[in-house]
């Protein structure tokens, strides 16, 4: 494998994400016992998934041949990724996790990835169940409610 093939933007992004999660997990180990639970619940799975994505990107980068059609397809995929990322950011900023995340998961799967309606609905309901049932009710962690929802509720 050539070094230049492994050092592209996708590999760099996967490496950066993995390093953020690993660093967050290592920093959390120094927190008091009660304070480290939440960062570790996010950081450890994020580190594992980040490592898996890094391995996938390195393998994909090493096997990929640079053809104009592949580059155009990657540009389209990256554009789509940024659009969905901004939708998630502004959706959660405006409407909070409980309301926006399930709708955005449904929209991403059904519209963005052309999944079937049952899969998209089940994923949206599961997202709501995890956020509301697991975090809000189970751990009693209040999630961000969103600026628009806060202004409506008062």
C-alpha positions in Angstrom: 0.0 0.0 0.0 1.3 3.4 -0.9 1.5 6.1 1.7 -0.2 8.6 -0.5 -3.1 6.3 -1.0 -3.6 6.0 2.7 -3.4 9.7 3.4 -6.5 11.1 1.7 -9.3 13.2 3.2 -11.5 10.3 4.2 -8.7 8.5 6.1 -7.7 11.8 7.8 -11.3 12.5 8.8 -11.7 8.9 10.2 -8.4 9.3 12.1 -9.4 12.6 13.5 -12.8 11.3 14.7 -11.2 8.3 16.3 -8.6 10.4 18.1 -11.3 12.7 19.4 -13.2 9.8 20.9 -10.0 8.1 22.3 -8.8 11.4 23.8 -12.2 12.1 25.3 -12.3 8.6 26.8 -8.8 8.9 28.3 -9.5 12.3 29.8 -12.7 10.9 31.3 -10.7 8.3 33.2 -9.3 11.1 35.3 -12.8 12.4 36.3 -14.5 11.4 39.6 -16.4 8.1 39.4 -19.9 9.7 38.9 -18.7 12.2 36.4 -16.9 9.8 34.1 -20.0 7.6 33.3 -21.5 9.7 30.5 -18.2 10.5 28.7 -17.2 6.9 28.8 -20.7 5.7 27.5 -20.1 7.9 24.4 -16.3 7.7 24.2 -15.7 4.0 24.3 -18.2 2.9 21.6 -17.2 6.0 19.6 -13.6 4.9 19.8 -14.4 1.4 18.7 -16.5 2.6 15.8 -13.9 5.2 14.9 -11.2 2.5 14.7 -13.5 0.3 12.6 -14.2 3.2 10.2 -10.5 4.1 10.0 -9.7 0.5 9.0 -12.5 0.5 6.4 -11.2 3.8 5.0 -7.6 2.6 4.8 -8.6 -0.6 3.0 -10.9 1.3 0.7 -8.3 3.9 -0.1 -5.6 1.3 -0.8 -7.9 -0.7 -3.2 -9.4 2.4 -4.9 -8.3 3.4 -8.3 -8.7 7.1 -9.1 -11.1 7.4 -11.9 -13.0 10.6 -12.7 -16.4 8.9 -12.2 -15.3 7.7 -8.8 -14.2 11.2 -7.8 -17.5 12.7 -9.0 -19.4 10.1 -7.0 -17.3 10.8 -3.9 -17.9 14.5 -4.3 -21.7 13.9 -4.5 -21.5 11.7 -1.4 -19.5 14.2 0.5 -21.9 17.0 -0.4 -24.8 14.8 0.7 -23.0 14.1 4.0 -22.5 17.8 4.7 -26.1 18.6 3.9 -27.4 16.0 6.3 -24.8 17.1 9.0 -26.1 20.7 8.8 -29.7 19.5 8.9 -29.0 17.5 12.0 -27.1 20.4 13.6 -29.8 23.0 12.9 -32.7 20.6 13.6 -31.3 19.7 17.0 -30.4 23.3 17.7 -34.0 24.4 16.9 -36.1 21.5 18.0 -33.9 19.5 20.4 -32.9 15.9 20.5 -36.3 14.3 21.4 -38.2 15.9 18.6 -35.6 16.5 15.8 -33.5 13.3 16.0 -36.2 10.8 15.2 -37.5 12.9 12.3 -34.0 13.4 10.9 -33.2 9.7 11.3 -36.4 8.9 9.4 -35.6 11.5 6.7 -32.0 10.4 6.3 -32.9 6.8 5.9 -36.1 7.2 3.8 -35.0 10.1 1.6 -31.2 10.1 1.8 -30.5 6.4 1.7 -33.7 5.2 0.0 -34.5 2.7 2.7 -37.9 1.1 3.0 -40.6 2.8 5.0 -40.8 0.1 7.7 -37.0 0.2 8.3 -37.1 4.0 8.4 -40.0 4.1 10.8 -38.5 1.5 13.1 -35.2 3.3 13.2 -37.0 6.6 14.0 -39.0 5.0 16.8 -35.9 3.3 18.2 -34.0 6.6 18.2 -36.8 8.2 20.1 -37.0 5.3 22.5 -33.2 5.5 23.3 -33.2 9.3 23.7 -36.4 9.6 25.7 -36.5 6.3 27.5 -32.9 5.6 28.1 -31.5 9.1 28.7 -34.5 11.2 29.8 -36.3 8.6 31.9 -33.7 5.9 32.7 -30.7 8.0 33.6 -32.7 11.2 34.2 -30.4 13.2 32.0 -32.2 16.2 30.6 -31.4 16.5 26.9 -31.3 19.8 25.0 -34.9 20.8 24.1 -34.1 23.2 21.3 -34.2 26.9 21.0 -37.6 27.0 19.1 -39.2 24.6 21.5 -37.9 26.6 24.5 -39.3 29.8 23.1 -42.7 28.2 22.5 -42.9 26.5 25.9 -41.7 29.6 27.6 
